[in-house]
Amino acid sequence: MKLIHSPASPFVRKVRATAAQLGIANDITLMPVKTTALDTAPEVRAANPSGKIPALITDDGKAIFDSRVICRYLNDRAGGSLYPDARIWDVLTMEAAADEIMVAGVVISYEMRLRPAEVQYAPWMDAQWSKIIHTTQAFNSNWRDHLSGPVDAAQIALGCALGYLDFRHGARNWRAGCDNLVAWYEDFALADFMASTAPTD
């Protein structure tokens, strides 16, 4: 399998961390690309018409995207338990919530990195950060019991989302008022599958 990726993407990290947790990271060849929302790499566009990463090229040459689909595929391929039937709707809902943290974080990054300073729109970025804060507070207050359970896809997605906030938006301090989530994340981030996939520019 081949993974079209950029090492800074939290969605890419989610796929890589999933593969590492499942013990199949060595089955995947990384294909790094330089791509942005304003200048999509042709190999990305060929794999995913929307131009987004990651995209996984399977052994039979088919392209799979987005990250949630790829993670389900890898879990099934490896016979994993990251999407347990008994908790599937909770896992999928929390994975989606974690992905929304990533989306909002990436949107802020695009505003700051791709738009000239004179046309950056602070209220838009603040609105995205509000989405992040409301979601992290929900994890902190409402989903604590789930986070203490066996590792699953939702936990991996959340760990990668929070790691991206530290990586790109540390000064905004998502940790404020989220002591339970902070304690969970600081322990979770030490796991091999997380430490080995930390984002880089």
C-alpha positions in Angstrom: 0.0 0.0 0.0 1.1 3.6 -0.6 0.0 6.6 1.5 0.0 10.0 -0.2 0.8 12.3 2.7 2.3 15.4 4.2 3.9 15.0 7.7 2.2 18.1 9.1 -1.4 16.9 8.4 -3.3 15.7 11.4 -5.5 13.6 9.2 -2.4 11.9 7.8 -1.1 11.4 11.3 -4.4 9.7 12.2 -3.9 7.2 9.5 -0.2 6.6 10.3 -1.0 6.2 14.1 -3.8 3.8 13.2 -1.5 1.7 11.1 1.2 1.7 13.8 -1.3 0.7 16.5 -2.5 -2.2 14.3 1.0 -3.3 13.6 0.9 -2.8 9.9 2.9 0.4 9.5 5.5 -1.5 7.6 2.9 -2.5 5.0 2.6 1.1 3.9 5.0 3.1 1.8 4.9 6.8 2.5 4.7 9.0 -0.6 5.3 12.6 0.6 3.9 15.5 -1.4 4.1 19.2 -1.2 0.5 20.4 -1.6 -1.7 23.2 -0.3 -5.3 24.3 -0.7 -4.1 26.8 -3.2 -1.7 24.6 -5.1 -2.7 20.9 -5.2 -0.1 18.4 -6.2 -1.1 16.5 -9.3 -0.5 13.1 -7.6 -3.0 14.1 -4.9 -5.6 15.2 -7.4 -5.2 11.9 -9.3 -5.9 9.9 -6.2 -8.6 12.2 -4.7 -10.6 14.5 -7.0 -11.1 17.0 -4.1 -7.3 17.4 -3.8 -7.2 16.5 -0.1 -4.8 14.2 1.8 -4.4 11.6 2.9 -5.2 9.1 0.1 -4.3 5.4 0.3 -3.4 3.5 -2.8 -4.3 -0.2 -2.1 -2.2 -3.1 -3.3 -4.6 -3.5 -6.3 -4.2 0.1 -7.3 -7.4 1.6 -5.9 -7.5 4.9 -4.2 -9.2 5.2 -0.8 -10.0 8.5 1.0 -10.7 10.3 3.4 -9.0 9.5 6.7 -12.0 7.9 8.3 -12.5 5.6 5.4 -8.8 4.7 5.3 -8.7 4.0 9.0 -11.8 1.7 8.7 -10.1 -0.1 5.8 -6.8 -0.6 7.7 -8.7 -1.9 10.8 -10.6 -4.4 8.7 -7.5 -5.5 6.8 -5.6 -6.1 10.0 -8.5 -7.7 11.8 -8.3 -4.9 14.4 -10.6 -3.8 17.2 -10.5 -0.1 16.8 -14.2 0.0 15.8 -15.8 -2.4 18.3 -19.4 -3.4 17.4 -20.6 -2.9 21.0 -19.6 0.8 21.0 -19.6 1.6 17.3 -21.9 4.6 17.3 -20.0 6.2 20.2 -16.7 5.6 18.5 -17.9 7.0 15.2 -19.4 10.0 16.8 -16.4 10.8 18.9 -14.1 10.2 15.9 -16.2 12.7 13.9 -16.0 15.2 16.7 -12.2 14.8 16.9 -12.0 15.3 13.1 -13.9 18.5 13.4 -11.2 19.8 15.8 -8.7 19.0 13.1 -10.8 20.7 10.4 -11.2 23.9 12.4 -7.5 23.9 13.3 -6.4 23.4 9.7 -8.8 26.2 8.6 -7.1 28.6 11.1 -3.7 27.5 9.8 -4.8 28.2 6.2 -6.0 31.6 7.1 -2.7 32.4 8.8 -0.3 30.7 6.3 -2.0 31.2 2.9 -3.7 34.6 3.1 -1.7 37.8 3.3 -1.7 39.4 6.7 -3.8 42.4 5.6 -6.7 40.2 4.5 -6.7 37.7 7.3 -10.1 37.7 9.1 -9.7 37.5 12.9 -13.4 36.9 13.6 -13.4 33.9 11.2 -10.4 32.4 13.0 -12.0 33.1 16.4 -15.2 31.3 15.3 -13.1 28.3 14.3 -11.4 28.3 17.7 -14.8 28.5 19.4 -15.7 25.2 17.7 -12.5 23.7 19.0 -13.0 24.8 22.5 -16.6 23.6 22.7 -15.5 20.2 21.4 -12.6 19.8 23.7 -14.8 20.8 26.6 -17.3 18.1 25.6 -14.5 15.5 25.6 -13.4 16.8 29.0 -16.8 16.6 30.6 -19.0 14.2 28.7 -16.8 11.5 27.3 -14.3 10.9 30.1 -15.4 7.2 30.7 -14.8 6.4 27.0 -11.3 7.8 27.0 -10.3 5.5 29.9 -11.3 2.4 27.9 -9.3 0.3 25.4 -7.6 2.2 22.6 -10.0 2.8 19.7 -10.3 4.9 16.6 -11.9 7.8 18.4 -9.1 8.0 20.9 -6.5 8.0 18.1 -8.3 10.7 16.2 -8.6 12.9 19.4 -4.9 12.4 20.2 -3.9 13.5 16.7 -6.3 16.5 16.9 -4.9 17.7 20.2 -1.3 17.1 18.9 -2.1 19.3 15.9 -3.4 22.1 18.2 -0.1 22.0 20.1 1.9 21.9 16.8 0.2 24.8 15.1 -1.8 26.7 17.7 -0.1 26.2 21.0 -0.3 29.9 22.0 -4.1 29.7 22.0 -4.0 27.1 24.8 -6.8 24.5 24.3 -5.8 23.1 27.8 -7.5 25.9 29.8 -10.4 24.4 31.8 -9.8 20.9 30.4 -7.8 19.3 33.2 -9.3 15.8 32.7 -8.6 15.9 28.9 -5.1 17.2 29.5 -4.2 14.4 31.9 -5.5 11.8 29.4 -3.7 13.3 26.5 -0.3 13.7 28.2 -0.4 10.0 29.0 -1.8 8.9 25.6 0.7 11.0 23.6 3.5 8.8 25.1 2.3 5.7 23.4 4.6 4.4 20.7 2.1 4.8 17.9 1.6 8.4 18.8 5.2 9.4 19.6 6.4 7.8 16.3 4.0 9.8 14.2 4.4 13.3 15.7 3.9 16.0 13.1 6.7 17.8 11.4 7.0 20.6 8.8 
